[in-house]
Amino acid sequence: MAYDNRNGNRPQRRDAPREFFKATCADCGKECEIPFRPTEGRPVYCRDCYRNHRPADSRPRRHLF
């Protein structure tokens, strides 16, 4: 799978296991696992706390013409 999709990201291989990284939630302090490498200086939230930080409607809007 060498082709880039229209967002410029390479698609993941479906048979490859997803890599998770250990992190500490910036809100509650619980240890959690996240599917991306955490960046120093940027907060990471566990699944429960993330719900409180994301916008109410985080899905992209589709235009109906």
C-alpha positions, 0 to 999 in steps of 0.5 A, spaced: 500 500 500 504 505 497 499 510 495 497 516 499 489 517 500 487 524 499 489 527 506 496 525 504 496 520 509 498 513 508 493 508 509 494 503 515 495 495 513 489 492 516 493 486 518 498 490 522 497 490 529 496 498 532 501 500 536 499 504 543 503 508 548 502 509 555 501 516 557 498 519 564 491 523 563 492 531 564 485 531 567 484 525 572 491 523 572 490 515 570 494 512 566 492 510 559 494 507 553 493 512 546 494 510 539 499 515 538 506 517 540 505 523 545 508 530 544 511 533 550 508 539 552 501 537 549 496 534 554 493 527 553 486 525 556 484 518 557 477 516 554 473 519 559 476 525 560 477 526 552 469 526 552 469 533 556 474 536 551 472 535 544 467 540 541 460 537 541 459 536 534 466 534 532 464 531 525 465 535 519 459 538 516 457 535 509 454 540 504 447 538 501 446 541 494 
